[in-house]
């Protein structure tokens, strides 16, 4: 409850966030009868709903169910292997090993249930996005170590919880602060970088490319006739289209490509190390995959196309402003040619021809 109050005072990012409450779920699962591990999450999820942030009820219900089932399973396994769970405080190798195994089982079951639910809600989402990445694995290891350590401390003396609380609260606040910082850099609808964050990342890559002499390309992508989607099906469906396009962009680009939402139905992609041929190949791949994407709406499927304009480092400019201006001109050229196409000029367009001076006396 103290950790939840600390979360309330700091705030939580929108969407799915991580916390360190497993530092308390695991001692419940290891030290108390399994029935406590099954029902304790309900109490704390109610407290989260009231004190931290009210969200849709089914999310709280599913979180309680996932944590409860995972904790109860881990508890049953641990109590089956260890007759007296309080022997953890003696430091014997076998009980601690069984506690670690139970903690790993708890983590695997909890993450697995959440991943299945997330993939069921969005079948197009790749499994690698709903399972672990490097940061999630490190966080799971930290939670596992904290939970086992707190359990051992409880076995020695319940008063040691007072000493365990400050570092856990500090770690939790640090974790949430990092998530809030990340949330401030991302677009709320699509999860991509917002315009300001994308410009900072792009400026950094451009300076690096200018220093090393490496190739670099920039793409501006626009959803064709997006206003028609909003007018015909409503803005909620339009948001689903934006999310689908963003998901496709993420799945088809490299980890170090810089992709963001530039505003409205426009997206921007920076491709480090890409020349004209590579930039065109990537843009065509994005155009093809997005063209095959279908978003369900009522009794129909919505399909959209994109137009893309590109610019090349050292060909169309050496700074972000010049590259954006050149890519924007190429995008309008793609639209003039009929949309659903890619336009990447391979040379800087000539400047407009000046009018001859009037020499009439």
C-alpha positions as CSV (number, residue, x, y, z in Angstrom):
1,X,0.0,0.0,0.0
2,X,2.9,2.3,0.7
3,X,4.4,1.6,-2.8
4,X,1.0,2.3,-4.3
5,X,0.8,5.6,-2.5
6,X,4.3,6.5,-3.8
7,X,3.1,5.6,-7.3
8,X,0.1,7.9,-6.9
9,X,2.2,10.8,-5.9
10,X,4.6,10.4,-8.8
11,X,1.9,9.5,-11.5
12,X,1.9,6.7,-14.0
13,X,2.3,6.8,-17.8
14,X,-0.7,6.0,-19.9
15,X,-1.1,2.5,-21.3
16,X,0.8,-0.5,-20.0
17,X,3.3,0.4,-17.3
18,X,5.7,-1.7,-15.2
19,X,6.1,-1.5,-11.5
20,X,7.9,-3.4,-8.8
21,X,4.9,-4.8,-6.9
22,X,6.2,-8.3,-7.6
23,X,8.6,-7.6,-4.7
24,X,5.5,-8.1,-2.5
25,X,3.6,-10.7,-4.6
26,X,6.4,-13.2,-4.3
27,X,6.7,-13.1,-0.5
28,X,2.9,-13.7,-0.3
29,X,3.3,-16.7,-2.7
30,X,6.3,-18.1,-0.9
31,X,5.5,-17.6,2.7
32,X,1.7,-17.8,3.0
33,X,-0.8,-20.5,1.9
34,X,-1.6,-20.4,-1.8
35,X,-5.1,-19.0,-1.2
36,X,-3.5,-15.7,-0.2
37,X,-1.6,-15.5,-3.5
38,X,-4.8,-16.1,-5.4
39,X,-6.8,-13.3,-3.8
40,X,-4.3,-10.7,-2.6
41,X,-4.0,-9.1,-6.1
42,X,-7.7,-8.3,-6.0
43,X,-7.3,-6.1,-3.0
44,X,-4.3,-4.2,-4.4
45,X,-5.8,-3.8,-7.8
46,X,-8.9,-2.2,-6.2
47,X,-6.5,0.1,-4.4
48,X,-4.7,0.9,-7.7
49,X,-8.0,1.7,-9.3
50,X,-9.1,4.0,-6.5
51,X,-5.8,5.7,-5.5
52,X,-3.7,5.8,-8.6
53,X,-5.7,5.9,-11.8
54,X,-9.2,4.7,-12.8
55,X,-9.1,2.6,-15.9
56,X,-11.5,0.3,-17.7
57,X,-12.6,-2.4,-15.3
58,X,-11.7,-5.4,-17.5
59,X,-8.0,-4.5,-17.3
60,X,-8.0,-4.6,-13.6
61,X,-9.9,-7.8,-13.6
62,X,-7.5,-9.4,-16.0
63,X,-4.4,-8.1,-14.1
64,X,-5.8,-9.6,-10.9
65,X,-6.5,-12.9,-12.6
66,X,-3.1,-13.1,-14.2
67,X,-1.2,-12.2,-11.1
68,X,-3.4,-14.4,-8.9
69,X,-3.2,-17.5,-11.1
70,X,0.6,-17.1,-11.6
71,X,1.2,-16.5,-7.8
72,X,-1.1,-19.4,-6.8
73,X,0.6,-21.8,-9.1
74,X,4.1,-20.7,-7.9
75,X,2.9,-21.0,-4.3
76,X,1.5,-24.5,-4.7
77,X,4.7,-25.7,-6.3
78,X,6.9,-24.1,-3.6
79,X,4.8,-25.5,-0.8
80,X,4.9,-28.9,-2.4
81,X,8.7,-28.9,-2.4
82,X,9.3,-27.2,0.9
83,X,7.4,-28.3,4.0
84,X,8.1,-25.2,6.1
85,X,8.5,-22.1,3.9
86,X,9.9,-20.1,6.8
87,X,13.2,-22.2,6.6
88,X,14.1,-19.7,3.9
89,X,15.5,-17.5,6.7
90,X,18.1,-20.2,7.6
91,X,19.9,-19.7,4.3
92,X,19.8,-23.3,3.2
93,X,20.6,-23.8,-0.5
94,X,17.7,-26.1,-1.4
95,X,14.8,-23.8,-0.1
96,X,16.4,-20.8,-1.7
97,X,16.8,-22.6,-5.0
98,X,13.2,-23.7,-4.9
99,X,12.2,-20.1,-4.1
100,X,14.1,-18.9,-7.2
101,X,12.4,-21.6,-9.3
102,X,9.0,-20.6,-8.0
103,X,9.8,-16.9,-8.7
104,X,10.8,-17.7,-12.3
105,X,7.6,-19.8,-12.7
106,X,5.5,-16.9,-11.4
107,X,7.2,-14.5,-13.9
108,X,6.8,-16.8,-16.9
109,X,3.1,-17.5,-16.2
110,X,2.3,-13.8,-15.6
111,X,4.1,-12.6,-18.7
112,X,2.7,-15.4,-20.8
113,X,-0.9,-14.7,-19.8
114,X,-0.5,-10.9,-20.5
115,X,1.2,-11.7,-23.8
116,X,-1.6,-14.0,-24.9
117,X,-4.2,-11.3,-24.0
118,X,-2.3,-8.6,-25.8
119,X,-1.9,-10.7,-28.9
120,X,-5.5,-11.7,-28.9
121,X,-6.5,-8.1,-28.7
122,X,-4.2,-7.2,-31.6
123,X,-3.3,-10.3,-33.7
124,X,-1.2,-8.3,-36.1
125,X,1.2,-7.4,-33.3
126,X,4.4,-9.4,-33.5
127,X,5.0,-11.8,-30.6
128,X,8.4,-10.2,-30.0
129,X,6.6,-7.0,-29.1
130,X,4.3,-8.6,-26.5
131,X,7.0,-10.8,-25.0
132,X,10.4,-9.8,-23.6
133,X,12.9,-7.4,-24.8
134,X,16.2,-6.7,-23.1
135,X,14.8,-4.1,-20.7
136,X,11.9,-6.4,-19.7
137,X,14.2,-9.3,-18.9
138,X,16.5,-7.1,-16.7
139,X,13.4,-5.8,-14.9
140,X,12.1,-9.3,-14.4
141,X,15.4,-10.3,-12.9
142,X,15.4,-7.3,-10.6
143,X,11.8,-8.2,-9.4
144,X,12.8,-11.9,-8.9
145,X,15.8,-10.9,-6.8
146,X,13.8,-8.4,-4.8
147,X,11.0,-10.8,-4.1
148,X,13.3,-13.6,-2.9
149,X,15.3,-11.2,-0.8
150,X,12.2,-9.8,0.9
151,X,10.9,-13.3,1.5
152,X,14.2,-14.2,3.3
153,X,14.1,-11.0,5.3
154,X,10.5,-11.7,6.4
155,X,11.6,-15.1,7.5
156,X,14.3,-13.6,9.7
157,X,12.1,-10.9,11.2
158,X,8.9,-9.3,9.9
159,X,10.2,-5.9,11.2
160,X,12.8,-6.1,8.4
161,X,10.1,-5.1,6.0
162,X,10.6,-1.6,7.3
163,X,14.2,-1.7,6.1
164,X,13.2,-3.3,2.7
165,X,10.5,-0.7,2.0
166,X,12.6,2.4,1.3
167,X,14.9,0.8,-1.4
168,X,11.9,-0.8,-3.1
169,X,10.0,2.5,-3.2
170,X,13.0,4.3,-4.5
171,X,13.5,1.7,-7.3
172,X,9.9,1.8,-8.2
173,X,9.9,5.6,-8.4
174,X,13.0,5.5,-10.6
175,X,11.4,3.0,-12.9
176,X,8.2,5.0,-13.2
177,X,10.1,8.2,-13.7
178,X,12.0,6.6,-16.7
179,X,8.6,5.4,-18.1
180,X,7.2,8.9,-17.8
181,X,10.2,10.3,-19.6
182,X,9.7,7.8,-22.4
183,X,6.0,8.6,-22.5
184,X,6.8,12.3,-23.0
185,X,8.8,11.3,-26.1
186,X,6.1,9.2,-27.8
187,X,2.9,10.0,-29.6
188,X,-0.1,8.9,-27.5
189,X,-2.0,7.3,-30.4
190,X,0.7,5.4,-32.3
191,X,3.4,4.9,-29.8
192,X,6.0,6.3,-32.2
193,X,8.2,9.2,-31.5
194,X,6.4,12.5,-31.4
195,X,7.5,15.3,-33.7
196,X,9.8,17.0,-31.2
197,X,11.5,13.8,-30.0
198,X,11.9,12.7,-33.6
199,X,13.6,15.9,-34.6
200,X,16.1,15.6,-31.7
201,X,16.9,12.0,-32.7
202,X,17.1,12.9,-36.4
203,X,19.4,15.9,-35.7
204,X,21.8,13.5,-33.8
205,X,21.9,11.0,-36.7
206,X,22.4,13.7,-39.3
207,X,25.4,15.2,-37.3
208,X,26.9,11.7,-37.0
209,X,26.4,11.0,-40.8
210,X,27.9,14.4,-41.6
211,X,31.0,13.6,-39.5
212,X,31.5,10.0,-40.8
213,X,30.5,10.7,-44.4
214,X,27.9,7.8,-44.3
215,X,24.8,7.8,-46.5
216,X,21.5,8.8,-45.0
217,X,17.9,9.1,-46.3
218,X,14.7,10.7,-45.1
219,X,11.2,9.7,-46.0
220,X,7.9,11.5,-45.4
221,X,4.9,9.2,-45.6
222,X,1.3,10.4,-46.0
223,X,-1.8,8.3,-45.8
224,X,-3.8,8.9,-49.0
225,X,-7.3,10.4,-48.6
226,X,-7.2,9.9,-44.8
227,X,-9.9,12.5,-44.4
228,X,-12.3,10.3,-46.3
229,X,-11.8,7.5,-43.7
230,X,-12.6,9.9,-40.8
231,X,-15.6,11.3,-42.6
232,X,-17.0,7.9,-43.6
233,X,-16.3,5.9,-40.5
234,X,-15.5,8.3,-37.7
235,X,-12.3,9.4,-35.9
236,X,-12.1,6.3,-33.8
237,X,-11.7,4.1,-36.8
238,X,-9.3,6.7,-38.2
239,X,-7.2,6.3,-35.0
240,X,-7.2,2.5,-35.6
241,X,-5.9,3.1,-39.1
242,X,-3.1,5.3,-37.7
243,X,-2.2,2.6,-35.2
244,X,-2.1,0.0,-37.9
245,X,0.1,2.1,-40.1
246,X,2.4,2.8,-37.2
247,X,2.6,-0.9,-36.3
248,X,3.5,-1.8,-39.9
249,X,6.2,0.8,-40.0
250,X,7.8,-0.5,-36.8
251,X,7.6,-4.1,-38.0
252,X,9.2,-3.3,-41.4
253,X,12.0,-1.0,-40.2
254,X,15.3,-1.7,-38.5
255,X,15.8,-1.1,-34.8
256,X,18.1,1.9,-35.4
257,X,15.8,3.6,-38.0
258,X,14.2,6.7,-36.5
259,X,10.5,6.7,-37.1
260,X,7.9,9.1,-35.8
261,X,4.5,10.7,-36.3
262,X,4.9,14.2,-37.8
263,X,1.3,15.2,-37.3
264,X,-2.1,14.3,-38.6
265,X,-1.7,11.4,-41.1
266,X,2.0,12.1,-41.8
267,X,4.9,9.9,-40.6
268,X,8.7,10.5,-41.0
269,X,11.4,7.9,-41.2
270,X,15.2,8.5,-41.0
271,X,17.3,5.7,-42.6
272,X,20.9,5.8,-41.5
273,X,23.3,4.3,-44.0
274,X,20.7,4.2,-46.8
275,X,21.5,5.4,-50.3
276,X,18.9,6.2,-53.0
277,X,18.5,2.5,-54.0
278,X,18.0,1.3,-50.4
279,X,15.7,4.2,-49.5
280,X,13.5,3.4,-52.5
281,X,13.5,-0.3,-51.7
282,X,12.4,0.4,-48.1
283,X,9.7,2.9,-49.1
284,X,8.3,0.5,-51.7
285,X,8.2,-2.3,-49.0
286,X,6.4,0.0,-46.6
287,X,3.9,1.0,-49.4
288,X,3.2,-2.6,-50.3
289,X,2.7,-3.8,-46.7
290,X,0.5,-0.9,-45.7
291,X,-1.5,-1.4,-48.9
292,X,-2.3,-5.0,-47.8
293,X,-3.3,-3.9,-44.3
294,X,-7.0,-4.2,-43.5
295,X,-8.6,-2.5,-40.5
296,X,-12.1,-3.9,-39.5
297,X,-14.9,-1.3,-39.1
298,X,-18.5,-2.3,-38.7
299,X,-19.2,-4.8,-41.4
300,X,-16.3,-3.8,-43.7
301,X,-12.6,-3.8,-44.0
302,X,-10.8,-0.5,-44.5
303,X,-7.8,-0.4,-46.7
304,X,-5.5,2.6,-47.3
305,X,-2.6,3.5,-49.4
306,X,0.3,5.8,-48.8
307,X,2.4,8.2,-50.8
308,X,6.1,8.7,-49.9
309,X,8.6,11.3,-50.7
310,X,12.3,11.0,-50.0
311,X,15.5,13.0,-49.7
312,X,19.1,12.0,-49.6
313,X,21.9,13.4,-47.4
314,X,24.5,15.5,-49.4
315,X,22.2,15.4,-52.5
316,X,19.3,17.4,-51.3
317,X,20.9,19.0,-48.3
318,X,23.1,18.6,-45.2
319,X,20.7,19.5,-42.4
320,X,17.3,18.4,-41.3
321,X,15.4,21.5,-42.6
322,X,16.8,21.0,-46.1
323,X,16.0,17.3,-46.1
324,X,12.5,17.8,-44.8
325,X,11.8,20.4,-47.4
326,X,13.2,18.2,-50.2
327,X,11.2,15.2,-49.0
328,X,8.1,17.3,-48.7
329,X,8.4,18.4,-52.3
330,X,8.9,14.8,-53.4
331,X,5.8,13.8,-51.5
332,X,3.7,16.4,-53.3
333,X,5.1,15.2,-56.6
334,X,4.0,11.6,-55.7
335,X,0.5,12.9,-55.0
336,X,0.4,14.8,-58.2
337,X,1.3,11.6,-60.1
338,X,-1.7,9.8,-58.7
339,X,-0.8,8.8,-55.1
340,X,0.0,5.3,-53.9
341,X,3.6,5.7,-55.1
342,X,7.1,6.6,-54.0
343,X,9.1,9.6,-55.3
344,X,12.7,10.0,-54.4
345,X,14.7,12.3,-56.7
346,X,18.3,11.2,-57.2
347,X,19.5,14.8,-57.8
348,X,18.9,18.2,-56.4
349,X,16.2,19.9,-58.5
350,X,17.6,22.9,-60.4
351,X,16.8,26.3,-59.0
352,X,14.1,28.3,-60.7
353,X,15.3,30.1,-63.8
354,X,15.5,33.9,-63.2
355,X,13.8,36.2,-65.6
356,X,16.1,38.3,-67.9
357,X,16.6,41.8,-66.8
358,X,14.7,44.5,-68.7
359,X,17.3,46.4,-70.8
360,X,14.8,48.8,-72.4
361,X,16.1,52.4,-72.0
